[in-house]
């Protein structure tokens, strides 16, 4: 059985039900927050309870509502220092979005402290708006004596024409250990010195010796251990690792954390996994990993990223996905968008747009090359229907195929297709693969029940180039190598 796991669901529930005490060596989390909100809007008071909501990717919807109030009640009634801290926060902040955020984070941090091994560490990534409150929570839950570093991740971005304050171009990463003993592999993260530093000979290092009256500074072998401010560039728009996920963090950032605070074979946990940077880097560095996210969109992104980067070399188990037709029906009724993302993940398709209501008749795409890499990229477009379907949907899909110049169109439906639907599909003809010398129906219908039984799309193999996502970097960096960062 695989030692790697992807969990779909609320991370608090997953932690409580599935993750054992002291079973994780390193935790990294980058919880969603109102990153684009102004300070005043963030602390705006809310009147009355709102409909309960879950955290969805790209929306950062922490709000003070009935769910937040219940989370606050539970952490307060649990007693202890965390309860006292939350009551103090309530007196200070009142009932607003920041209080909702802290009410959601407190029980999760308690669980994360529980699952961490005695020599383990937690790195909590946050922006300056909430970092000071989170540090108090971490002091209370992990102990202020176990605070190791406040790491400042510095980056650059273009300024605006009419600025009224300094540009905010850093994030905060709070590092705490579980105990007074922790893993820190300094030699794994040393940064090579620049040629200028080597030529200058003015080194600020602890070791020196006197030879013939001359004080000589001795450079540590392998380079310099980073300070608590890290100049690591954000992911550029054309970077090979960029997947289009708004909160995606650079692999170099996670690589430094994982190399510094864990060893080969140890377990890395990311409870807000997003597009899977943590687990991808953990896999490349030969660690075991656990990823948790509350959206099937994120789970689908992670599956593609792992497949593109590691192929069959990576094995893992997904827990929380529908495994039967009744499970799929329940998900479709509960949340149609989650259902859509789950279905697209079954066939290896990328959701067309992470924003709701802007698909223009296309729910997903699969790209392929069918000429040994010399011809233009070709595509399969997909439409997912959870409810009633009829021949009009097939005609619509056929029209979208023509508009998009797609080679194959696929309708995935919960219901059995009618005979007129099958007739319409048959009338679309075939796409002929010149590379494989095989015909594939241009218009196809697949039911969810068929997908669960193993049926796939009838299309040319994605043999050489899969551009369903921008491909993640291949597993080419071995343990001990550091992505190059020049140091003066």
Secondary structure, DSSP 8 states (H G I E B T S, - for coil): --S-EEEES-HHHHHHHH--TT-EEEEEE-----TTS-HHHHT-B--S--------TTT-----SHHHHHHHHHHHHT-HHHHHHHHHHHHHH-SBHHHHHHHHHHHHHHHHHHHEEEEEEEEEEE-TTTHHHHHHHHIIIIIGGGEEEEEEEE------SS-SS----EEEEEEEESSS-----GGGG-B-B-HHHHHH-----S-EEEETTEEEE---TT-B---SEEE-----TT-TT--S-TT---HHHHHHHHHHH--TT-EEEESS-TT-HHHHHHHHTT-EEEEEES-HHHHHHHHHHHHHHHGGG---EEESS--SHHHHHHHHHH-HHHHHHHHHHHHT-EES-SSTT--TT--EEEEE--STT-S--EEEEEEEESS---HHHHHHHHHHHHHHT-SEEEEEESS---HHHHHHHHTT-EEEETTTTEEEESEEEEEHHHHHTT---------S---SS-----S---TT------B-
